[in-house]
């Protein structure tokens, strides 16, 4: 079983590792700061654009609905449709992918959308495509178990703050 994740940046790392290890993609992977200019290989630039709230997991972990983008810059010698073709391959890879992270902490991607874009770097525009999607991570401690493993609960109408684990009470046996 994969180790529990603690930070949203772990999703970036897991995605980058997966993309680098997918042999049929043959891409360089990084962040916008890593890219200098189009080269012999296509680039996939990963960015986390938003961290919105979502519904807590069933075990009480806090939901982080991340909006991610993968910007594809084709190789210099690539055809005009190379970035579009690579976006299609990435879309197939992304669909239902948990990136090797624990399934109870990482939902499958949603709202996958690919659009043509332009990357401007040092006054030199590059034709690109951007694939965006949402993926929910559930981070932090669970609220259902205290350190002794006793299941706990709280009723919203009986507590002043449902997010406060100290207001939860033990389940009766």
C-alpha positions as CSV (number, residue, x, y, z in Angstrom):
1,X,0.0,0.0,0.0
2,X,1.4,3.5,-0.9
3,X,2.5,5.7,2.0
4,X,-0.1,8.3,3.1
5,X,0.2,11.7,1.5
6,X,0.5,14.9,3.5
7,X,1.0,17.7,1.0
8,X,-0.5,18.7,-2.4
9,X,3.0,18.9,-3.8
10,X,3.2,15.1,-3.5
11,X,0.7,14.9,-6.4
12,X,3.0,17.0,-8.6
13,X,5.9,14.6,-7.8
14,X,3.8,11.5,-8.4
15,X,2.5,12.9,-11.7
16,X,6.0,13.9,-12.9
17,X,7.3,10.4,-12.1
18,X,4.5,8.7,-13.9
19,X,4.9,10.9,-17.0
20,X,8.7,10.4,-17.1
21,X,8.3,6.6,-16.7
22,X,5.7,6.2,-19.5
23,X,8.0,5.1,-22.3
24,X,5.6,5.7,-25.2
25,X,5.3,9.4,-24.3
26,X,9.1,10.2,-24.6
27,X,8.7,13.7,-23.0
28,X,10.6,16.0,-20.7
29,X,8.6,16.8,-17.6
30,X,8.9,19.8,-15.3
31,X,7.5,23.1,-14.1
32,X,7.4,26.3,-16.1
33,X,10.6,27.4,-14.4
34,X,12.4,24.3,-15.8
35,X,11.5,25.1,-19.5
36,X,13.9,27.3,-21.5
37,X,13.1,26.6,-25.1
38,X,11.6,23.9,-27.4
39,X,14.1,21.2,-28.1
40,X,14.5,17.7,-29.5
41,X,11.8,16.3,-27.1
42,X,8.4,17.6,-26.3
43,X,7.9,19.1,-22.9
44,X,5.0,18.6,-20.4
45,X,4.9,21.4,-17.9
46,X,2.8,20.6,-14.8
47,X,1.2,23.3,-12.7
48,X,-1.2,23.4,-9.7
49,X,-3.4,26.4,-10.5
50,X,-6.0,26.2,-7.7
51,X,-6.7,24.5,-4.4
52,X,-10.4,24.8,-3.6
53,X,-12.3,23.1,-0.8
54,X,-14.6,20.1,-1.3
55,X,-16.6,17.7,0.8
56,X,-14.7,15.9,3.5
57,X,-13.9,12.2,3.0
58,X,-16.0,9.6,4.8
59,X,-13.2,9.3,7.3
60,X,-13.1,13.0,8.0
61,X,-10.0,14.0,6.0
62,X,-10.2,17.5,4.5
63,X,-10.7,17.7,0.8
64,X,-8.4,19.7,-1.5
65,X,-9.9,20.0,-5.0
66,X,-6.8,20.9,-7.1
67,X,-7.0,22.3,-10.5
68,X,-4.0,21.1,-12.5
69,X,-2.7,22.0,-15.9
70,X,-0.4,20.1,-18.2
71,X,1.0,22.4,-20.9
72,X,2.5,20.5,-23.9
73,X,5.2,22.2,-26.0
74,X,6.0,20.0,-29.0
75,X,9.6,19.2,-30.1
76,X,11.1,21.7,-32.6
77,X,10.9,19.2,-35.5
78,X,7.3,18.0,-34.6
79,X,4.4,18.4,-36.9
80,X,1.7,21.1,-36.4
81,X,-0.6,18.6,-34.7
82,X,2.0,16.9,-32.5
83,X,0.9,18.8,-29.3
84,X,-2.7,17.9,-30.0
85,X,-1.8,14.2,-30.4
86,X,0.3,14.3,-27.2
87,X,-2.7,15.8,-25.4
88,X,-4.8,12.9,-26.5
89,X,-2.3,10.4,-25.2
90,X,-2.1,12.3,-21.9
91,X,-5.9,12.4,-21.6
92,X,-5.9,8.6,-22.0
93,X,-3.2,8.3,-19.3
94,X,-4.9,10.8,-16.9
95,X,-8.4,9.3,-17.0
96,X,-8.9,7.2,-13.8
97,X,-5.2,7.7,-12.8
98,X,-4.3,8.0,-9.1
99,X,-0.6,8.4,-9.8
100,X,0.4,5.6,-7.4
101,X,-1.1,7.5,-4.5
102,X,-3.4,5.9,-1.9
103,X,-6.9,5.5,-3.4
104,X,-8.6,6.7,-0.2
105,X,-6.6,10.0,-0.4
106,X,-6.7,10.6,-4.2
107,X,-9.8,10.6,-6.3
108,X,-9.8,10.0,-10.1
109,X,-9.4,13.2,-12.2
110,X,-12.5,15.0,-13.3
111,X,-13.4,17.6,-15.9
112,X,-10.5,16.8,-18.2
113,X,-10.3,19.4,-21.0
114,X,-7.6,20.1,-23.7
115,X,-7.3,23.5,-25.5
116,X,-4.8,25.1,-27.8
117,X,-2.6,27.6,-26.0
118,X,0.5,29.7,-26.5
119,X,3.6,29.7,-24.3
120,X,5.5,33.0,-24.4
121,X,9.1,32.8,-23.2
122,X,11.7,35.5,-23.8
123,X,9.5,37.2,-26.4
124,X,9.4,34.0,-28.4
125,X,5.9,32.4,-28.6
126,X,5.6,28.6,-28.9
127,X,2.5,26.9,-30.0
128,X,1.3,24.6,-27.3
129,X,-1.8,22.7,-25.9
130,X,-3.0,22.8,-22.3
131,X,-4.8,19.9,-20.6
132,X,-6.6,20.9,-17.4
133,X,-8.4,18.8,-14.9
134,X,-9.5,18.7,-11.3
135,X,-8.3,16.0,-8.8
136,X,-9.3,15.8,-5.2
137,X,-6.8,14.9,-2.5
138,X,-7.9,14.1,1.1
139,X,-5.2,15.3,3.5
140,X,-4.7,15.5,7.3
141,X,-5.8,13.2,10.1
142,X,-9.0,11.3,10.1
143,X,-11.6,12.4,12.5
144,X,-13.2,9.0,13.1
145,X,-10.4,7.6,15.2
146,X,-8.7,9.1,18.2
147,X,-5.1,7.9,19.1
148,X,-6.5,4.8,20.9
149,X,-8.6,3.7,17.8
150,X,-12.0,4.4,19.4
151,X,-14.5,5.4,16.7
152,X,-16.0,8.9,17.4
153,X,-18.9,10.9,16.0
154,X,-20.5,14.3,16.2
155,X,-24.0,15.6,15.3
156,X,-23.9,19.0,13.6
157,X,-26.8,20.2,15.7
158,X,-25.1,19.3,18.9
159,X,-21.6,20.9,18.4
160,X,-20.5,24.4,17.7
161,X,-17.8,23.4,15.2
162,X,-18.0,20.1,13.3
163,X,-14.4,20.5,12.2
164,X,-13.2,20.3,15.9
165,X,-12.2,16.7,16.8
166,X,-12.4,17.6,20.5
167,X,-16.2,18.0,20.1
168,X,-16.6,14.4,18.9
169,X,-17.7,11.7,21.3
170,X,-17.0,8.0,21.4
171,X,-19.5,5.6,19.8
172,X,-21.3,3.4,22.2
173,X,-20.6,-0.3,21.9
